């Protein structure tokens, strides 16, 4: 859908679809001509209507012989009634982008050219957020950024040194009012997200150092709408702290209604946000904390899969030596203690300070299930896994991985190791266990208390869906994702074939599948990142947020945005980046599959984090709109979002 005018009509009036901003305009012989009111006077017209802020303008332009080097013509975007706009100048020797403000042209960028007079050229200028791009005969030639203009309409402009020489325009095309920009052959064309296998390197970095929390913009390549959720000023008591998505990417960071999510800062402070999908706006929830509600948890929490007002997290009992699980209800503003670790093992941690980790939730119908690990003073020291139906502690199942028992009864499988982390599948039946110093996971089927080891195509970061698991195995290529039903975990199928043409093992990913449900195999979402100073050539999907089709009907990878988090130092032991793990994007998708939050250091441009235990760059939370509604068997047509 586009706004198109071929001017194939009898003039001279340009018609009701256009309004004159300066000078005059005529339609003659199926073409549009602009005439200045005086020598070297600005001339312009713009389309009539209410256009989205992200828009483009394209036309065939011909400069007449004798126009002179100082004459130019072009198309414009965000043109206001007084003529303020972003415009591309087409001259014989250059193509340039300017902003026109209060009658003055302000230079933004240019590129040398050798354009002939009396020759047709197709010129397109696109604005998305603060990013401007220019195409000459469909080829990208110029990019610039600016924050001055946020709205207006597409149109034409010109300046000539002689009032008798008029630039000629034809075949104008632009965004339809209320419709996003098709992007000159780029993704976001109103049909589907980008599914190409093109190698797309990073575009210029948007200047987040001057664009704070709440700034909305469009990914300059993939056309997805995006939001900066946080900046260094979120907490007055912790200025310039980092803000992050969950450290374990598969965790449930959104509530059941996709209307709330939580983030965590460098100090472990848990901040819930309210989210309005209609305006793509995230805001602190009201409360008595620093600028809003601060949740009283001492572990990263997990939302309930069933109750949109309920979230579970860790706390302490009494004098503070016993770790407990409790819930918070947003509707009633109340905390409720559920249990303490000494309720399960009175002698845990030799009677001293106790800890717990990895609170997980899942549900099947109205039945919700919870789990967590404990028994050690740090991650990789735990060996107990508690699992129970919410509200029914009498049905508790307690696995001891060191003793290889469940509720004190020997299992059929010998384990004898500590736990690194756990996650629960969406149905609440299966617990995925990662052991200490081993990325090949184990699966506990809580219905029959059987445990199996995913030795077939195992390894790599994984995410659990509805009674299924996908792991980024990295055995044959960094782009190897293996799908397995948790009822038959030794049987796998690859989700992405063929691999990229350039074989490499220098990228990794974290994934989230919290949009999965019993109706079908919804897409898995992953954030890929290059690490440890990866020297491999750039490949498709590098440093991108992607969706991967999981139903097996066909191979599809949807591409949404570059996350812009520089993870090159992760794994390199660089003393200038002491906690580079938190540079990884760790995406977290809303249950309705429409939005995704992720972490980014935005190319090291967000400043330093004074609260980290050593030198480290700040991170913030960003959001990307996935552009479609409920997902069954992969994304369908792209839903056209309302203008920002």
N, C-alpha and C positions, 0 to 999 in steps of 0.2 A: 504494500500500500504506500503510495507516494503522492505528493502534490506535484503535478506535471502541467506545464504549459508550453505548447509548441508554437504558439502565436500564429497558428494557421487560420487567420481570420482577416476580415477587412478592418483596417484601422480608421483613424489614427489612435483612438483611445486605447490604452493597454487593457482596459476592462475592469469589471467590478472586483476582480481578484487581486488588484494591485492598488497601492496608494503611493503618491509621489511624496518623497521626502525633501528633495531639492532639485532644481532644474526642471526639465521637461522630458517626457517620453512619448514615443509614437510606435505604433505597429505599422510597418510598411513591408509589403511583399513577403508576408509570413515570417518576419523577423522583428525584433525589438531594437530600437535605437534610443540612446540617451543623448540629450543635448544640454550642454551647460548654459546657464543664464549669462555667463560672461567668460572671458578668457581665463583658463586655469581655475574655474569654479567647480566645486564639488557637485556631483549629480548623483542621485540615488532614488530607487523605488524599492518598496518591500511588499511582500505578500500580505494579504489581509487574513486575519484569523488569530486564534490563540494556539501557539505552537509550543511544544515541550522545550525545555531549556537545552536539552541535547538535540542537535539538529544539524542538517547539512544543506548546502546549496551547490548545485552543479549546473553548468551551462556550456554551450558551445560559444566561444568568443572569437571575434575577428577584429583586429586593429587595422584601420585603413592606412594606406600609403600616405606619407606626408604628415602623419600624426606627431612625429617627433619623439625623441628619447624621453622627454618629460611627460608624455601622455601615457595613460594607463587605463585599464578597465578590469573588472573582476566581479566576483560574487561575494556575498557577505552573509554573516550569520549574526543572530541576536541583535538585529538592527531595530533601534527604537524609533519613535515618531519624530525625534529631532535629528536622526541620522547617526547617533552613536552606534557603533557596531564593531565586530571583528571582520576584517576584509582581507582578501588576497588581491594584491596588485599584480597584473600581468604586463610586463614591459618587454621590449625586444631583448634586453640584456639580463633580465633577472625576474624571478618570481619572489614576492615578498609578502609577509604577513604584518599587518598593522592593526592597532586598535584606533578607532576614530572617536574621540571624546571631546565634546563641546567645541566642535569645529576644528580640532587639531589632530593630525595623524601622529601616533606614537609608534615607533618602530619596535617590532618584536623579533623577527627573524627573516632571513632571505637565503636564496640559493642562486648561483649564477645560471644563466640560460642563454640560448641563442635562438630566439623565436622570430620567425619571418612575419612581416606585415602582409595583410590580405590573405592570411592563412587561418583556417579553423583549428582551434585547440579546445579540448574539453577540460575544464577546470572544475575541481570540487574542493570546497573547504568544509570541514567537519569540526564541530565543537562538542566535546563530551566532558562534562565537569569543567575542569580548568585547562584541558588539553585541546589544542588546535592541530589539525593535520591537513595537509594540502596534497592533492593528487593532480598530476598532469597526464592526460590521456590514460587514466587508471593507475599510473605508477606513483607510489608514494615518494614525494620529493622534499617534504618539509614538515617539521613538527615544532610547536612552541607551546608555552604555558602562560596563562595570565588569569588573574582573579577579579578583574575590574567589572565585567559584565556577566550577569546571571540570567538574563531573559531578553526576549525580543523575537524578531521574525527573520526569516531568510529573505534575501533580495539581491539587487544589482547595485553597482556603483561605477563611476567613471570620472575621469578628468582628462581634458584635452586642451592643447595649446591653441586650438583654433575653433571658433564656434561653428564653423562650416563643416567640420570633420566629426562624424559620429561613430563610436564603436558599435559593432553589430553583435546582438545576442540571439541565441536560438536554443530550442530544446531544453528549457529550464526544468530541473527536477529538484525536489526537496522532500523533507519529512512531511507527512500528513499531520495536520493538527491532531494532537493527542496520541501520536504513534512514534515509537523510538526510531532512531536513525538506522537505516539498513547498513550504513558504514562502508560503502564503496566496495562491496564484495567481501567485506570483513564479516565476522560472526555477528549475530544479533539481528538477522534479517526478518524476524517475525515468524520463522518456521521452527528451527531447532537451535540448540546450542552448537558451538563449533565441535565437529567430530573429525576434523582433518588430521592427517599425520604429518602436517608441515612442521618443520623445525622453526620455532618462533623464539628468537632471543629477546632479552629484556629491553623494553623501550626506555626512554628517559624517565628518571625518577620524579614523581610528583613531589613538590616541596612541602612535605608534612611538617617541617619545622615551623611553618607559618600558618598551618591549617589545623585547627584544634579539633577536639572531640565534638562530634555532631556533624562534621563536614561530610557532605554527600558528593559522590563523584562516580564517574563511569570508567571502568577499566579501559585504557586506551587501545588495547588490542582486541579483547574478547567481548567488549561492549556490555558486560554485566554491570548492574548497578551495585555500588559499594558504599560503605559507611565506616567512618572512623569512630569507634565506640569510646575510646579513652585517650587521654593525654596525661602529661605529668602533673596536672593540677587536680586530679579527681579527689584526692584527699589532702586537705590543708595541713594535716599532721604528718604527711609523708610525701612532701613535694618531690616530684621526679622519680618516685618509685615506678617499677615496671608493673604492667597489668597483663594477665595471661589467661588463656583458656586452660582447661584441666591438664595436669601433667601427664595423666594417662588418657590418651586420645579417645579410647572407646567409651570413657565414662559418660554418664548422662548429665550433660551440662544444661539442658533445656527442660522446662516443665512439660507436662503431658499435653497442654493446650498450645504449645509454641508461643506463649505470651510472656514468658520469663526465662532468663538465663542467669548464670552466675559467672563471675570471674574472680581471680585470686591475684593479690599483689605480691611483691617480693617478700614481704614480711609474713605472708600467709593469711592476710586479712581477706575474708570472703565477702564479696559485694554482690547482691542480687540486683538485676536490672529488669524493668518492665519494658516490653517491646510492643510497638504498634506497627503491625505489618502494612496497614493501609498507607502510612506515611513513611515507613521504614525509619522509625525513630526509636532510639533506645534511651532510657532515662533511669536515674537512680530511683529506687523505691523509697518513699517517705519513711523516715524513722529518726530516732534520737541519736544516731551515730554521727560521724564526721560527714556532713553533707547528705545524709540519708541513712537507710537501714544498713547496719553491719551485722552479719550473722555470727552468732556466738558458737562457732565450731573451731576445733583445733586440728581437724583434718580436712582435706578436700571433701566436700559433700557429694551427694548424688540425689537428683530429683526422683520422686516417685514416678513410676511409669503409668500409674492409674489416676492419682489424685493431683490435679494441677496446682493445689495449694500446699503440697507437702514436700519437704526435703529432709533427707537424713544426713547426719554428720557425727563426728566424734566429739566427745567432751570428757570431763573428769568428774569423779564422785568424791564427795566429802572433802578431805584436805587436799585432794588433787593427785593422789598416787594411783588411783584406779581408773583406767580408760573405760569409757562408756560409749554406747550408741544412743543418740536421741534424735528426735524429729522436731522440726519447726513447722507450724501451720501459719501460712501467710494470712488466711482469712480471720483467724482468732488471735494472731500475734502471741502464740504460746509455744513454749518448748515442753516436750514430754520425754522423760527418760525411758528407754526401752529395756536395756540390760547393761551390766558391766562384765568385764572379762572374768572377774573372780566369781561371778555367778556360774560360770562354765568350768573354770579351772581355778579353784581357790589358791593353789600354790604357784600360779603362773609367775614367771620372772622372779622366782625365789622370794616372793613376798614384798619385793621392792616396787619401784615405779613401773607401771605397765603401759603398753602402747597397743594401738590397733591401726590398721590400714585397709585400704581397698574396699570401702563400703560400696556394694553393688546391688542393683535392683532389677527385677524382671517381673512380668505378669502374664497370666493367661486368663482371659475373661476378667472376672472380678477378683481373682486370687492373685495377690502380690507376694513376692518372695524376696528375701534379703540375705546378704552374705557379707562377711568381712574376714580378714586375716589378723592374727595376733600371736603373741608368744615370744617375741624378740624385741630387743631394744632399738632395732633399725631394720630397714628394708633388707631382705635376704637373710634375716635371722628368724623370721616367723615360721612356725610349723603347724599352727592350728588354723583350720578354716571352719567358721560357723555358718550354718545355712538353716533357714527356717521360714515357714509361711508367716507373713506379717500378721501380728495379732495372735499368734499361737506358738508361744515359746515351748509349750509342751511337745511340739513336733520337731524340736531342734535336732539337727544332725551335726555332729562335731567330728571333723576329720583331723587326725594327727598324722602329718606326712612323714615325720621321723619314725613314729611307731608303726605306721601303716595300718591304722585302725580307724573305724567309724563308730562313735559312741562306745569305744573301748573294745570293740569286736574286730578281730583281724580281718583285713580285706583279702581278696583273692590275688592282689598284686602287691609286691614289695616295692615300696618307694624309698624311704630312708634319706630324705633330703629336705632342705628348707625351701620356702616359697619366695619367689621374687614378686609376683603380683597375681591377681585373679581378675576375671571379668565374668559376668553372667550373661547368657544369651537372652534375647528379648523375651522369650517365653517363660523364663525363670526356672527351666528344668535343668539346664546344663551349666556347669562351672568350668571355665577355661583356666587352667593353672599353668603358670610359667615358673619353672623351678629356678633355683639359684644357679647362675652361670650357665644357662642353657636356654636357647631361644626356641627349641622344639617343644611345643606345648603338650599338656595332658588334658584329657576331657573326663570330667566326673559327671556321669549320668545319675542324678540324684534319685531317680525313680527306682533303679535297680542297684544303686550303690556300686556300679562298675566303673573302673578307671582304665582308659586306654591312652597309649602314647602315640602322638601323630608323627610317626617315623617316616611315613610316605610323604615326600615333598613338603616336609615341615620346615620350621624356622622362619625368622623374620617377624616384623611387627604384624599383628593380626587384629581383626575386629569381628565380633560375633553379631550375627543377625538373628533372624527367627529360626532357631534350631539348625543353624548353619554357621560356618566359619570361613573367612577368607584370610589368607596370610600372604604377605609379600615375601615369598620364599627366597628369592635372590640366589637360587642355585644355578640357573642357566643364564640369567640376565637380571638386571635391577628392575625390569618391567615384568617380572614373573609373578603373577597373582594366582594362587591356587584356591579353588572353591571346594568345600567338602560339607556334606550333610553330617550333622553331629550324631545321627543314627548309624552312619557308616563312615567314620572318620578316616579310615584307611583308603577310601576311594576318592580320588580327586579329579578335577578337570580344570584346565587353564582358562582364565577369563580373557586374556589378551594374547592374541596371535595374529600375525607374526610379531616377533619382538622388533624393536627399532632396528633399522639397517645398521646403525653404528652400535656394536655390542659394547656394553659397559657394565661395571659393578660399582660405580662411584656415586650412585644416588640411593637414597633410602626414602621411606615414606612412613607416615602415621595415618591411620584410617579410623573412620567412625561410621557405624551402620545403625544408628538409633532411629532411623526412619523405617526400618524393617518391621513388617507385621505379618500376620498369618495369611493375608490375602494373596501374597505373591513374593517373588524375589525382587525387592526394590534395589536400586543402585547403591553401591558402596561408594563413599566419598573419601578421598585421600589427598594429602598434601605432600608433594614430592620435593625433596631438597638435595642439593649437591653438598657434600661434606668432605672434611679432611683434605682441603685444597685439591679437590678433584681436578685432574688434568685431562679428562676425557673431553672429546668434542661435545658441543651442546647437542642435545637430542630433544625430540618431541616430549612434552610434558614436564621437562625440567623446571623446577621452581614454580609449578602450577598447582592450583586447586582443581581437581578433576573428579568426575563421576564415572564409575565403571559398571557396565551392564553385568548382571549376575544371573539372569534367567536361563542362559545357555542357548537362546534362540538365535542370537547373532553376536558378533564381537563389536562393541561400541564403547568408546571412551569420550565422554563429554568434557569440554574444556571451558572453565569459567573465568579464571583470572590468574595473573602472576601474584603470588603472595608477597613478594619483594623482601622476604626475610633472608638476609645473607647468612647462610649456615656453613660457609666454606671453612670456618675455623673450628667447627664442631668435630671432635675426635682428633684434633691436631695437637692438643696439649699446649695451646697458645696462652702464655701467662697474662696477655692483655685481655683475655676473654675467659674468666675463670669458671663461668657457669653457662657455657655455650649451648648446653642441652635446651635451655629455654628459648633459644633462637629458632628452634624447629617449629613449624606452623601448627601442628596438633589440631586439626580441624574438628569441629563439633557441629553436627547438623541438627536442625529442629525436627521433631517427630513428624511434622507434616511434609518434610522434604523441600521446603521452600527457601529456607535461609540457612546460612552456615557462618559460624564465627571461627576465627583463627588468630594465631599470634604472629606478630611480625616485628622485627627491628627496623624495618623499612630502609634497608641498605645502610645500616649503621647511622642513620640521619636523625634519630630521635634523642640524641644526647646520652649522657652517662647515667648509670644507676648508682646513687650513693648508698643504697641499702643492701647491695650485694656484698658478699664476704671478701671480695677483691674486685679488681677492674672488670667491668662488664658494661655493655651497651644496653640502653633501655629497650623494652619491648612494649607494645600496645596491642589492644584487641581491635580487630577489624571484622567487618561483616560483608558477605557477598550474597546477593540474591541469586538463587538458582534458576528462577525464571519460569517455573511451571508448578502446577498444583500437585494433587495427590498422585503418587508414583506407584504404578503397578506395571511390572514388566518394562521398566525403563521410562525415561522422560518422553512425554508426547510433545505436541506443539507448544512453542514458547508463548506463555501468557504475556500479553503486552502490558507492561507496568504503567501506572499513572505517572504523569510528569512529576519531577521533583519539585 
